[in-house]
Amino acid sequence: TDESLEQLEPAVHQYEESLKELRDVIAGYKHKLTENTAAKERIKQKQTAIDAQKKECLRWENLHELIGSSDGKKYRNFAQGLTFELMVSQANHQLQKMTDRYLLARDLSHPLELNVIDNYQAGEERSTKNLSGGESFIVSLSLALGLSNMASHKVRVDSLFLDEGFGTLDEEALEIALDTLAGLQHEGKLIGVISHVNALKERISTQIELVPQTGGRSIVTGPGCIRL
């Protein structure tokens, strides 16, 4: 340059001031970067804690969905559902002894209600409300026997009394029911049947009969019955 030192000194001072300002800016950016790195680490830790809390909340949400309600109804249904599942299993065990056509299953939309799987209709599942009289009797009998098996773990159940129901059975269903009851009798259980179906008289040797009399009265005849 052709300029003298005295002419260049002001420009040097100006450049030095600009450099100092730029260094201050760089230092500010470095500080912000340091703070940003530290903030990212804190966010990462908080995100880990949030993910753990979300997992815990999901567990409680699922539990609430299963059994939670202010009146306790869901919990009751949940607990009853466990027992109901066991009873269905026991009932199916008894049902298979009577027929290979039907199986019982819990209704998915109503956990404390039953559906019937009909193996003769390609496994079609239908409500027990659509069963015929004979089908209902067999299903009810299997449920009663399944329930007695559940109770027998704590209390011995040696007797079973059936009140009516045989009048709705066709010949095949009647044979199935009677064969099942005969099998229970051979196991040492006392089976009592209350019915007006004449076909039962041929299969049951020990009978107590209620005979209507005039005047609206009746008399009881049979083994162990005496007139007082």
C-alpha positions in Angstrom: 0.0 0.0 0.0 1.1 3.5 -0.6 -0.7 4.7 2.6 1.3 5.7 5.6 1.2 4.0 9.0 -0.7 6.9 10.5 -3.3 6.4 7.8 -3.5 2.6 8.3 -3.8 2.6 12.1 -7.5 3.7 12.3 -8.4 0.9 9.8 -6.4 -1.6 11.9 -8.2 -0.6 15.0 -11.6 -0.9 13.2 -10.6 -4.4 12.0 -9.5 -5.4 15.5 -12.9 -4.2 16.9 -14.7 -6.2 14.2 -12.6 -9.3 15.0 -13.4 -8.9 18.7 -17.1 -8.7 18.0 -16.9 -11.8 15.7 -15.1 -13.7 18.5 -17.7 -12.7 21.0 -20.4 -13.9 18.6 -18.5 -17.2 18.1 -18.2 -17.6 21.9 -21.9 -17.0 22.2 -22.7 -19.6 19.6 -20.4 -22.1 21.3 -22.1 -21.4 24.6 -25.5 -22.0 23.0 -24.2 -25.2 21.4 -23.0 -26.4 24.8 -26.4 -25.6 26.4 -28.1 -27.3 23.5 -26.1 -30.5 24.0 -26.9 -30.4 27.7 -30.6 -29.8 27.0 -30.6 -32.7 24.5 -29.2 -35.0 27.2 -31.8 -33.8 29.7 -34.6 -34.4 27.1 -33.2 -37.8 26.4 -33.3 -38.7 30.1 -36.8 -37.3 30.4 -38.0 -39.1 27.3 -36.7 -42.4 28.8 -38.7 -41.7 32.0 -41.8 -40.8 29.9 -41.5 -44.0 27.9 -41.3 -46.0 31.2 -44.2 -44.1 32.6 -46.3 -44.7 29.4 -45.5 -48.4 29.7 -46.7 -48.4 33.3 -49.8 -46.4 32.4 -50.6 -48.9 29.6 -50.4 -51.8 32.1 -52.9 -50.0 34.4 -55.1 -49.0 31.5 -55.3 -52.6 30.4 -56.0 -53.7 33.9 -58.7 -51.1 34.2 -60.2 -52.2 30.9 -60.4 -55.7 32.2 -61.7 -55.2 35.8 -62.0 -51.5 36.6 -65.3 -49.7 37.2 -66.6 -47.5 40.0 -69.3 -50.0 41.0 -67.0 -53.1 40.8 -69.0 -54.7 38.1 -66.1 -55.3 35.8 -64.1 -57.0 38.5 -67.0 -59.2 39.4 -67.5 -60.2 35.8 -63.8 -60.8 35.5 -63.7 -63.0 38.6 -66.9 -64.8 37.7 -65.6 -65.3 34.2 -62.7 -67.3 35.5 -65.1 -69.6 37.4 -67.4 -69.7 34.4 -64.6 -70.8 32.1 -63.8 -73.7 34.5 -67.5 -74.6 34.6 -67.7 -74.6 30.8 -64.7 -76.8 30.6 -66.2 -79.3 33.1 -69.6 -79.1 31.2 -67.9 -79.9 27.9 -66.3 -82.9 29.5 -69.7 -84.2 30.5 -71.3 -83.2 27.2 -68.8 -85.2 25.2 -69.9 -88.3 27.0 -73.5 -87.7 25.8 -73.0 -86.5 22.2 -70.2 -85.6 19.8 -72.4 -82.9 18.2 -72.2 -80.0 20.6 -69.6 -78.0 22.5 -70.1 -75.0 24.8 -68.2 -71.8 24.4 -68.3 -68.4 26.1 -69.8 -65.5 24.2 -67.0 -63.1 23.4 -69.2 -60.0 23.5 -71.0 -61.2 26.7 -68.5 -63.1 28.7 -71.0 -64.6 31.2 -73.3 -66.0 28.4 -73.0 -69.3 26.5 -72.9 -70.2 22.9 -73.1 -73.7 21.4 -70.8 -75.0 18.7 -72.7 -77.4 16.4 -70.2 -79.8 14.9 -72.9 -81.3 12.6 -73.3 -77.8 11.0 -69.6 -77.2 10.1 -68.8 -75.8 13.6 -71.5 -73.1 13.4 -71.7 -71.1 16.7 -75.1 -70.1 17.9 -76.8 -68.8 21.0 -78.2 -71.2 23.5 -81.5 -69.2 23.2 -82.0 -70.9 19.8 -81.7 -74.5 21.1 -84.6 -76.8 20.9 -86.2 -78.3 24.0 -84.2 -81.5 23.8 -80.9 -79.6 23.1 -81.5 -77.3 26.0 -82.1 -80.2 28.3 -78.9 -81.9 27.3 -76.9 -78.7 27.7 -78.5 -77.9 31.1 -77.7 -81.5 32.2 -74.1 -81.2 31.2 -73.8 -77.8 33.0 -75.4 -79.3 36.2 -73.0 -82.2 36.1 -70.0 -79.9 35.4 -71.0 -77.7 38.3 -71.3 -80.7 40.6 -67.8 -81.8 39.6 -66.5 -78.4 40.5 -68.2 -78.6 43.9 -66.9 -82.1 44.5 -63.4 -80.8 44.9 -64.4 -79.5 48.4 -67.7 -81.2 49.0 -68.7 -84.7 47.9 -71.9 -84.6 45.8 -73.6 -88.0 45.9 -77.1 -87.2 44.7 -78.7 -85.4 41.7 -82.4 -84.7 41.3 -84.0 -83.7 38.0 -87.4 -82.1 38.0 -89.2 -82.5 34.6 -87.6 -81.6 31.3 -87.8 -85.1 29.9 -91.1 -84.3 28.1 -89.3 -82.1 25.6 -86.9 -84.8 24.5 -87.2 -86.8 21.4 -86.4 -90.6 21.5 -82.7 -90.2 20.7 -82.2 -87.4 23.2 -84.1 -89.3 25.8 -81.8 -92.3 25.4 -78.7 -90.1 25.6 -80.0 -88.5 28.8 -81.0 -91.8 30.4 -77.7 -93.5 29.5 -75.8 -90.6 31.1 -77.8 -90.9 34.3 -77.4 -94.6 34.3 -73.6 -94.1 34.1 -73.7 -91.7 37.0 -75.7 -94.3 39.0 -73.0 -96.9 38.3 -70.5 -94.5 39.7 -72.4 -94.6 43.0 -74.4 -91.5 42.8 -78.1 -91.4 43.8 -80.2 -90.1 40.8 -83.8 -88.9 41.4 -86.1 -88.1 38.5 -89.4 -86.2 38.8 -91.3 -86.7 35.6 -94.6 -87.8 34.0 -93.0 -89.3 30.9 -94.2 -93.0 30.6 -91.0 -94.0 28.8 -89.1 -93.4 32.0 -91.0 -96.0 33.9 -89.5 -98.8 31.7 -86.0 -97.6 32.5 -86.4 -96.8 36.2 -87.1 -99.8 38.5 -87.5 -98.0 41.8 -90.4 -95.5 41.6 -92.5 -93.4 44.0 -95.8 -92.5 42.3 -98.2 -89.6 43.1 -101.7 -90.8 42.4 -104.5 -88.2 42.2 -107.6 -88.9 44.2 -111.1 -87.4 44.4 -111.6 -84.1 46.3 -108.3 -82.6 45.1 -106.2 -85.0 47.1 -103.4 -87.4 46.1 -101.7 -90.4 47.7 -98.0 -91.4 47.5 -97.2 -95.0 46.7 -93.9 -96.8 46.4 -91.0 -98.1 48.5 -90.8 -96.6 51.9 -94.3 -94.9 51.6 -96.8 -95.8 54.3 -100.2 -94.4 55.1 -100.3 -92.4 58.3 
